Amino acid sequence: MKQQVWYFANAANMVSSSKYPRKHVIIYFSRILLRVTLFLLGLMIMSYGIVLIVEANLGAAPWDVMHLGIVRHWGFTFGRTRQMVGIIIIVGSCFVLRKWPSIGIIANMLLVGEFCNYIINWHLTPDIISLTSQITAFASGLFIWGLGTGIYIQSQLGAGPRDLLMLALHHVTGISIRWVRTLIEITTVLVGISLGGPFSWGTLVFSVTIGHTTELGMKLAKKWFGKVTG
C-alpha cells in the first residue's frame, strides 16, 4: 500500500514541481502506465488459467472447490462468488491487521471475478469433449495461471486477498507463513467438499504444482519486463 501511494504521490509532485525535466516526468509516467498494463494483463491471463482448470472438470483449485460449492447452493456466478468471498477476506484481514487494503488487492478481487465471468459467458475457452482435452486444458491452465500470476506480481502493484488473509492469520496466531498457508488451503477444501464443490485428484495435483508454475511465471516475467519495471 505504501509503495503504491508513493508512486502516485511522487507522480503528482513531479507534475506540480518545475525542478523535474519534462523528459523525466514522461519516463516516470510511462513506467507507471507499464506497471498498470502488466497488472491488468497478468490478471487477465491468470483468470483464463483459472477458468480452464474449472472447465477441465478434473478437480478445481482449493479455493475454487469452495467457490463452486457456494455457486451450487446459492446460484451466484463463479466470478461474483470469488468477489464476494474476496470482500469478506479483505474486510476481516484489514480489521485484524489494522490497515487499509491496497489498491492492488481491491483491483485484484474485483477484476479477476469480472474477467472469469467474461471468459465463461463469452465462451473463450476451447470445447472440452474428451479425457485428453480435459487433461490438456488442466495442464494448460496450470501453466497459464502461473504465468499470469508472475506477470501481475512483476508489476509490483499488490497481491491478492488470500495473501492478505495469510498475513492476518500469521499476525494473530504467530504460526509460520508456510503452515498458515497450508491450514488455509486444507480448511478451504474441506468447506468446499462439504458444500459439494468439485474436489478430485486435480485438486491435489494443483496444490503441489501451482507453486512451481508460479515460480516459472515470475522468472519469465522478470526476464521479459524486469528492465522496465525496475
GIZIHU-V390081 format. One record per backbone hydrogen bond with DSSP energy under -1.0 kcal/mol. CO is the residue of the C=O (numbers start at 1). NH is the residue of the N-H. Records with the same first field share a line. If there is no record, write none. Layout:
CO: NH, NH
This chain:
1: 5
2: 6
3: 7
4: 8
5: 9
6: 10
7: 11
8: 12
9: 13
10: 14
11: 15
12: 16
13: 17
21: 25
22: 26
23: 27
24: 28
25: 29
26: 30
27: 31
28: 32
29: 33
30: 34
31: 35
32: 36
33: 37
34: 38
35: 39
36: 40
37: 41
38: 42
39: 43
40: 44
41: 45
42: 46
43: 47
44: 48
45: 49
46: 50
47: 51
48: 52
49: 53
50: 54
51: 55
52: 56
58: 202
61: 65
62: 66
63: 67
64: 68
65: 69
66: 70
67: 71
68: 72
69: 73
70: 74
71: 75
77: 81
78: 82
79: 83
80: 84
81: 85
82: 86
83: 87
84: 88
85: 89
86: 90
87: 91
88: 92
89: 93
90: 94
91: 95
92: 96
93: 97
94: 98, 99
102: 106
103: 107
104: 108
105: 109
106: 110
107: 111
108: 112
110: 114
111: 115
112: 116
113: 117
114: 118
115: 119
116: 120
117: 121
118: 122
119: 124
120: 123
130: 134
131: 135
132: 136
133: 137
134: 138
135: 139
136: 140
137: 141
138: 142
139: 143
140: 144
141: 145
142: 146
143: 147
144: 148
145: 149
146: 150
147: 151
148: 152
149: 153
150: 154
153: 156
160: 164
161: 165
162: 166
163: 167
164: 168
165: 169
166: 170
167: 171
168: 172
169: 173
170: 174
176: 180
177: 181
178: 182
179: 183
180: 184
181: 185
182: 186
183: 187
184: 188
185: 189
186: 190
187: 191
188: 192
189: 193
190: 194
191: 195
192: 197
193: 196
197: 199
198: 60
200: 203
201: 205
202: 206
203: 207
204: 208
205: 209
206: 210
209: 213
210: 214
211: 215
212: 216
213: 217
214: 218
215: 219
216: 220
217: 221
218: 222
219: 223
220: 224
221: 225
222: 226
225: 229
226: 230
